[in-house]
Structures are given as C-alpha cells and as structure tokens.
C-alpha cells in the first residue's frame, strides 16, 4: 500500500519525514492508517488501449 506520512515517523520500515510517500506491506500500512499518522495515496488509473481485430 502506498502511504504518505502526516508527521515524521520512525519504525521497522525506516524513517519517514512529513509528506514523504512510501510503499509498505498492507499489515504495516493498515496499522499506521488506523493510528492517523499517515494517509493512503491513491494513484489515478492508467488508461490501457488495445488494438483489436475488426469483425466484418
């Protein structure tokens, strides 16, 4: 899960400064989210274009 630190943190994942983003395992990120120390980063979905055969 990608999260963004709302304040400086230090833990098993290392040191995070306020505003820093990092990908963490879900179980760690969930604990930090529940404590209010971080927020979830949601990235916009990328558009996938595929070429297909035309039937006709």
Secondary structure as a PSIPRED ss2 file (coil, helix, strand):
# PSIPRED VFORMAT (PSIPRED V4.0)

   1 X C   1.000  0.000  0.000
   2 X E   0.000  0.000  1.000
   3 X E   0.000  0.000  1.000
   4 X E   0.000  0.000  1.000
   5 X E   0.000  0.000  1.000
   6 X C   1.000  0.000  0.000
   7 X C   1.000  0.000  0.000
   8 X C   1.000  0.000  0.000
   9 X E   0.000  0.000  1.000
  10 X E   0.000  0.000  1.000
  11 X E   0.000  0.000  1.000
  12 X C   1.000  0.000  0.000
  13 X C   1.000  0.000  0.000
  14 X E   0.000  0.000  1.000
  15 X E   0.000  0.000  1.000
  16 X E   0.000  0.000  1.000
  17 X C   1.000  0.000  0.000
  18 X C   1.000  0.000  0.000
  19 X C   1.000  0.000  0.000
  20 X C   1.000  0.000  0.000
  21 X E   0.000  0.000  1.000
  22 X E   0.000  0.000  1.000
  23 X E   0.000  0.000  1.000
  24 X C   1.000  0.000  0.000
  25 X C   1.000  0.000  0.000
  26 X H   0.000  1.000  0.000
  27 X H   0.000  1.000  0.000
  28 X H   0.000  1.000  0.000
  29 X H   0.000  1.000  0.000
  30 X H   0.000  1.000  0.000
  31 X H   0.000  1.000  0.000
  32 X H   0.000  1.000  0.000
  33 X H   0.000  1.000  0.000
  34 X H   0.000  1.000  0.000
  35 X H   0.000  1.000  0.000
  36 X C   1.000  0.000  0.000
  37 X C   1.000  0.000  0.000
  38 X E   0.000  0.000  1.000
  39 X E   0.000  0.000  1.000
  40 X E   0.000  0.000  1.000
  41 X C   1.000  0.000  0.000
  42 X C   1.000  0.000  0.000
  43 X C   1.000  0.000  0.000
  44 X C   1.000  0.000  0.000
  45 X C   1.000  0.000  0.000
  46 X C   1.000  0.000  0.000
  47 X C   1.000  0.000  0.000
  48 X C   1.000  0.000  0.000
  49 X C   1.000  0.000  0.000
  50 X C   1.000  0.000  0.000
  51 X C   1.000  0.000  0.000
  52 X C   1.000  0.000  0.000
  53 X C   1.000  0.000  0.000
  54 X C   1.000  0.000  0.000
  55 X C   1.000  0.000  0.000
  56 X C   1.000  0.000  0.000
